Amino acid sequence: MGQVATTRRAFLRGSALRVTQGYYPPGVTEESVRNCSGCAECEKACPTQVILMRDGVPTVDFGIGECTFCSKCSERCPERVFPPEPAVSFAHHAVIADSCLAVNFVDCQACRDVCPPAAIRFKPRLGGPFVPVLDTDSCTGCGACISVCPTRSITMTANTREVAHA
């Protein structure tokens, strides 16, 4: 993500030139986060404690755990940072790297076992353990798979919409 805070409030608080790294909470966009006062109410409300304030901006750390889309962060926010309707997914999805244990012939299905929407499935492979297959359409980007991966082989990438040409 990486953006510069450009609101008057950010300028007066001395954070106008800070760049944040990470992912925003569900439904939060680069535009809506400009309304954030940095009160940290969303961080306090998060039951899984994955929301952290970084440079006065809420971000999600999937290394800690997953987002359950409970909307407690949105309910607690006094600003117009979150969308009016509760978000049910992020604008990103998981990606499984070649360093995955199962890809390298070591039996591991930790990511599949914790994936709430069952977006990670394992297909048989001749002569070795099953290999992961990710259904990007089903992936909500909740991050449950990231914190349990023993080799840190799972990351997130932005969802892209391909334009169909007629």
C-alpha positions as CSV (number, residue, x, y, z in Angstrom):
1,M,0.0,0.0,0.0
2,G,2.3,2.9,1.0
3,Q,0.7,6.3,0.8
4,V,1.3,9.8,2.1
5,A,-1.2,11.3,4.6
6,T,-2.3,14.6,3.0
7,T,-5.1,15.9,5.2
8,R,-4.9,19.1,7.2
9,R,-5.2,17.1,10.4
10,A,-2.3,15.0,9.4
11,F,-0.3,18.1,8.5
12,L,-1.0,19.7,11.8
13,R,-0.2,16.5,13.7
14,G,3.1,16.3,11.9
15,S,2.3,13.1,10.0
16,A,1.7,14.6,6.6
17,L,4.9,13.1,5.2
18,R,4.7,9.7,6.9
19,V,4.3,6.7,4.7
20,T,2.5,3.7,6.1
21,Q,3.1,0.0,5.1
22,G,0.7,-2.9,5.4
23,Y,-3.0,-3.4,4.8
24,Y,-5.9,-1.4,5.8
25,P,-8.8,-2.9,7.9
26,P,-11.7,-4.3,5.8
27,G,-13.5,-1.8,3.7
28,V,-11.0,1.0,4.4
29,T,-9.5,2.7,1.3
30,E,-6.7,5.1,0.7
31,E,-9.3,7.8,0.4
32,S,-11.3,7.0,3.4
33,V,-8.3,6.5,5.7
34,R,-7.7,10.3,5.2
35,N,-10.6,10.8,7.6
36,C,-8.8,8.9,10.4
37,S,-8.0,10.9,13.5
38,G,-5.6,8.3,14.8
39,C,-7.8,7.7,17.9
40,A,-7.0,3.9,17.8
41,E,-10.6,2.9,18.8
42,C,-10.6,0.4,16.0
43,E,-7.4,-1.2,17.4
44,K,-9.0,-1.5,20.8
45,A,-12.1,-3.0,19.4
46,C,-10.5,-5.7,17.4
47,P,-11.1,-9.1,19.1
48,T,-8.2,-10.8,17.2
49,Q,-5.9,-7.9,17.8
50,V,-4.7,-7.8,14.2
51,I,-5.4,-4.0,13.8
52,L,-2.4,-1.9,14.8
53,M,-1.9,1.8,14.5
54,R,1.1,2.7,12.4
55,D,2.0,6.3,12.0
56,G,-1.5,7.2,13.1
57,V,-3.2,5.0,10.5
58,P,-4.9,1.7,11.1
59,T,-3.3,-1.3,9.5
60,V,-3.8,-5.1,9.7
61,D,-1.0,-7.4,10.6
62,F,-1.8,-10.9,9.4
63,G,1.3,-12.3,11.1
64,I,-0.6,-12.0,14.3
65,G,-3.8,-13.7,13.1
66,E,-6.9,-13.3,11.0
67,C,-9.6,-10.8,10.4
68,T,-13.0,-12.3,11.2
69,F,-15.0,-9.5,9.6
70,C,-16.8,-8.9,12.9
71,S,-17.2,-5.2,12.1
72,K,-16.3,-4.2,15.7
73,C,-13.7,-1.8,14.3
74,S,-16.2,-0.1,12.1
75,E,-18.8,0.2,14.9
76,R,-16.3,1.8,17.2
77,C,-14.8,4.3,14.7
78,P,-16.0,7.9,15.4
79,E,-14.8,9.0,12.0
80,R,-15.9,8.2,8.4
81,V,-13.1,5.7,7.8
82,F,-15.1,2.5,7.4
83,P,-17.8,1.9,4.8
84,P,-21.5,2.1,6.0
85,E,-22.1,-1.6,5.2
86,P,-19.8,-4.1,6.9
87,A,-17.1,-5.4,4.7
88,V,-17.0,-9.2,4.0
89,S,-13.6,-9.3,2.2
90,F,-10.5,-7.4,1.5
91,A,-9.3,-6.0,-1.8
92,H,-6.5,-8.6,-1.9
93,H,-6.2,-12.4,-1.9
94,A,-3.6,-14.9,-0.8
95,V,-0.7,-16.1,-2.9
96,I,1.2,-19.3,-2.2
97,A,4.9,-19.1,-3.0
98,D,7.2,-21.9,-4.3
99,S,8.8,-22.1,-0.8
100,C,5.6,-23.9,0.4
101,L,6.4,-27.1,2.2
102,A,3.8,-29.1,0.2
103,V,5.2,-27.8,-3.1
104,N,8.6,-29.1,-1.9
105,F,7.4,-32.6,-1.1
106,V,6.8,-32.1,2.7
107,D,3.4,-32.9,3.9
108,C,1.7,-29.8,5.3
109,Q,-1.9,-28.6,5.0
110,A,-1.9,-26.0,7.8
111,C,-3.3,-23.3,5.6
112,R,-6.2,-25.4,4.4
113,D,-7.1,-26.3,7.9
114,V,-7.6,-22.7,9.0
115,C,-9.1,-21.2,5.8
116,P,-12.6,-20.0,6.7
117,P,-14.0,-19.9,3.2
118,A,-12.2,-23.1,2.2
119,A,-10.4,-21.2,-0.6
120,I,-7.3,-23.3,-0.2
121,R,-7.7,-26.9,-1.3
122,F,-5.1,-29.6,-1.9
123,K,-4.9,-31.7,-5.1
124,P,-3.2,-35.0,-5.4
125,R,0.3,-35.3,-6.9
126,L,1.9,-38.4,-8.2
127,G,4.8,-39.5,-5.9
128,G,4.3,-36.8,-3.3
129,P,2.0,-35.0,-0.9
130,F,-1.0,-33.1,-2.1
131,V,-0.2,-29.5,-3.3
132,P,-2.2,-26.4,-2.5
133,V,-4.5,-24.8,-5.0
134,L,-6.0,-21.4,-4.2
135,D,-9.4,-20.3,-5.5
136,T,-8.8,-16.5,-5.7
137,D,-12.5,-15.9,-6.2
138,S,-13.3,-17.6,-2.9
139,C,-10.4,-16.0,-0.9
140,T,-11.6,-13.2,1.3
141,G,-8.1,-12.0,2.2
142,C,-8.7,-12.6,5.9
143,G,-5.1,-13.7,6.5
144,A,-5.8,-16.8,8.5
145,C,-3.4,-18.8,6.4
146,I,-0.5,-16.4,6.8
147,S,0.0,-16.7,10.6
148,V,0.0,-20.6,10.5
149,C,2.4,-21.1,7.6
150,P,5.6,-22.5,9.0
151,T,7.7,-21.2,6.1
152,R,6.0,-17.8,5.6
153,S,5.2,-18.8,2.1
154,I,1.9,-17.1,1.9
155,T,1.5,-13.4,1.1
156,M,-1.2,-11.1,-0.2
157,T,-1.6,-9.5,-3.6
158,A,-4.2,-6.9,-4.8
159,N,-7.3,-8.2,-6.5
160,T,-7.3,-7.1,-10.1
161,R,-10.2,-7.0,-12.4
162,E,-9.3,-7.8,-16.0
163,V,-11.2,-5.8,-18.6
164,A,-12.9,-7.9,-21.1
165,H,-12.4,-6.8,-24.7
166,A,-15.2,-7.4,-27.1
